[in-house]
Amino acid sequence: MLRFLNQFKSDEAGAVTVDWVVLTAVVIGLSGATYLVISSSVDSMGGNINGAMNSAVVSTGSNTAPSGIITAGTAGGG
């Protein structure tokens, strides 16, 4: 029995698996933390883009506005 315990103690076959499990857990944890930090900024930026797109005036190419997208308050805008 003592011989079996000594062999079990010195066996490193499962150590690589434990290393990979720990590394995978660290990567998943860092990914979750990164998501929490970035998500609010992305939501805010999306709202800003939505507001800019809603306030944009698209020109039809008529004489009243030059061609292209013109936002309110700029030269030629509505």
C-alpha positions as CSV (number, residue, x, y, z in Angstrom):
1,M,0.0,0.0,0.0
2,L,2.8,2.4,0.8
3,R,4.4,1.7,-2.6
4,F,1.1,2.6,-4.3
5,L,0.9,5.9,-2.4
6,N,4.4,6.8,-3.3
7,Q,3.8,6.1,-7.0
8,F,0.5,8.1,-6.9
9,K,2.3,11.1,-5.2
10,S,5.1,11.2,-7.9
11,D,2.8,10.6,-10.9
12,E,2.4,13.8,-12.9
13,A,0.1,12.6,-15.7
14,G,-2.9,14.6,-14.5
15,A,-1.0,17.8,-13.7
16,V,-1.2,19.0,-17.3
17,T,-4.9,18.7,-17.2
18,V,-5.1,20.7,-14.0
19,D,-3.0,23.4,-15.6
20,W,-5.3,23.6,-18.6
21,V,-8.4,23.8,-16.5
22,V,-6.9,26.7,-14.4
23,L,-5.7,28.5,-17.6
24,T,-9.2,28.1,-19.2
25,A,-10.9,29.4,-16.0
26,V,-8.6,32.5,-16.0
27,V,-9.3,33.2,-19.7
28,I,-13.1,32.9,-19.1
29,G,-12.9,35.1,-16.0
30,L,-10.9,37.8,-17.9
31,S,-13.4,37.6,-20.8
32,G,-16.3,38.2,-18.4
33,A,-14.5,41.1,-16.7
34,T,-13.7,42.7,-20.1
35,Y,-17.4,42.3,-21.2
36,L,-18.6,44.1,-18.0
37,V,-16.1,47.0,-18.6
38,I,-16.9,47.4,-22.3
39,S,-20.6,46.8,-22.4
40,S,-21.8,50.1,-21.0
41,S,-19.5,52.1,-23.3
42,V,-20.8,50.2,-26.3
43,D,-24.4,50.8,-25.3
44,S,-23.7,54.5,-24.9
45,M,-21.9,54.7,-28.2
46,G,-24.8,52.9,-29.9
47,G,-27.3,55.4,-28.5
48,N,-25.1,58.3,-29.8
49,I,-25.0,56.8,-33.2
50,N,-28.8,56.3,-33.1
51,G,-29.3,59.9,-32.2
52,A,-27.0,61.1,-35.0
53,M,-28.8,59.0,-37.6
54,N,-32.2,60.1,-36.4
55,S,-31.3,63.8,-36.7
56,A,-29.6,63.4,-40.1
57,V,-31.4,64.8,-43.1
58,V,-30.8,62.9,-46.3
59,S,-30.7,65.1,-49.4
60,T,-32.7,64.2,-52.4
61,G,-30.4,66.1,-54.7
62,S,-32.8,69.0,-55.1
63,N,-31.7,72.6,-55.2
64,T,-32.7,73.1,-51.5
65,A,-29.9,71.0,-50.2
66,P,-26.6,69.8,-51.6
67,S,-26.2,66.1,-52.1
68,G,-25.3,63.8,-49.3
69,I,-26.3,63.6,-45.6
70,I,-26.5,66.9,-43.9
71,T,-27.2,67.2,-40.2
72,A,-29.3,70.0,-38.7
73,G,-27.2,73.1,-37.9
74,T,-24.6,72.7,-40.6
75,A,-24.4,74.7,-43.8
76,G,-27.3,73.8,-46.0
77,G,-29.0,71.7,-43.3
78,G,-32.6,71.8,-42.4
